[in-house]
């Protein structure tokens, strides 16, 4: 029989996975009947890859909120860099038109371009799209969970 601590740990793990799956379903990224493989033992953790990817850009972050915004922009740049070359600029232009004030568009484009270049230069072998991310506050500070496609 499993110890109480093991049962509690298993419940917490299943609860986290259930919350993440619910978030994916609510955003329309997956269907309710979709089977999600939570076994990540054979792949590098995408949260660690993402944090390594945005590391040069987070040095200037003055707060947790700024840090989280940089990570979000990093996710956008990462996914756009994975698109076919002919679709990248069109997708980026569409996103900028919808989400970025016109006076900040040039600076935003420059940051995204730098991040995409870093993706191609340092992480070219990683072809996993980032589907969702979630921040939780732990006793050790903020914790990033990432859901991505498989190789």
N, C-alpha and C positions, 0 to 999 in steps of 0.2 A: 504494500500500500504506500502511496506517495505521501511524503511528509506535508504538513500544513503549509510550510514555506514554499514547497514546490507547487502545490495546488494554487496558492496565491499568485505566484510568479506566472504560472500558465494562464490563469484568469486574466491577469493584467496584460499579458501579451496578446491574448485573443481579443480583449477589449480594445486595445490600441488598434489592432488590425481591423476590427469591426468599425471603429470610428473612421479610419482612413478609407475603408471601402465605402462607407456611407457618404463620405465627402466626395469621392470619385463619382458615385452614382448621382448625387445631387447636382454635380456640375455637368453631368452628361458625358463624361469621359468614358465610362463603362456602363453596360447594362446591368440590371438587377440580377440576372442569372449568370453573369460572367464569373468564371473561376479565376481567382488571382493566386499566383504562386508566391508565397511569402518566403520561400527558401532562398536566402541570399548567401548561403555559405560558399558558393562557387564563384561569386562575383565580388569585385571590390565595392565597398559601400559608396553609393552615389552621393550621399551627404558629404562624405569626406572628399570625394572628387570635386564636388561643387565648391566646398570651402577652400580647397587648394586653388581652384580656378579663379576665384574672386579675391584671393589673398592680396595681390598687389593693389587692388582698388579699395580695400577696406582699411588700409593704414590711416587714411585721413578721416575715418568715421569718428565722430565725437560722441555718439550715443548708440544705444541698442537699436533705436528706431532707424537711424541712418544706416547702420550695419545691415539691418534686415532689408532696407530699400535697395542697397547695393546688391545683396544676394538676389533679390527679385529681378533686378535689371540683368544680373548675370544669367539667370535662368532664361530670360528672353533672348539674350545674345547667344547662349549655348544652343537653344532650339533653332534659332534662325540660321546659325552656322551649319546645322545639320541638313537644312533644306537644299535642294538642287540649286546650283548657282543662279540659274535664270529666274528663280522664284524669290531669292533672298531680298533684293532691293524692293521689289513690289510688296512683299509682306512687311518689310520694315517701314516703308512709306505709309502703308495703310495703318499700321499700328501708331506711328508718330502722329498722323492726322487725327486719329481718334483719341489719343491719350496724352499728348504732350502739347503744352501751350506753344503757339507759333514762335514766341521770342526765345524759347529754350530748345527748339527743334535742332538747331545746328550743333549745340553742345551735346545733346542727347545722341545724335547721329555719330558724333566723334567718339563718345564713350562706347557705344555699341560696336563701332568699327574696331576700336582697340581690343575690346573683349573678344570679338569674333576672330581677329587675327591671333590673339593668344590661344583661343580654342584650336585653331588650325595648326598653330606652331607646336603647342605643348600637349594637346589632348586629341590629336587627330585620329588616333586608333579607337577612341571611345565613341561609338555611334549610338549611344542610348539617349533617347529623348526623355526629358524630365516632364512628367505628367502633373505632379502636384508636390507641394511641400507644406510642412506644418511646423510651427514653432511651439514648443512647450517650455515652461519655466520649471527648472529643477533646482534642487538645493545647490547644485554646482554651477548654476547659471542657465542661460538659454540653450535649448537642445533642438537641433534641426533634424526632422525626418523627411525623407525624399522618396517619392514613388517614381520609378522610371520604367521604361521598356527594358526588355532583356536584349542581350547581344544578338 
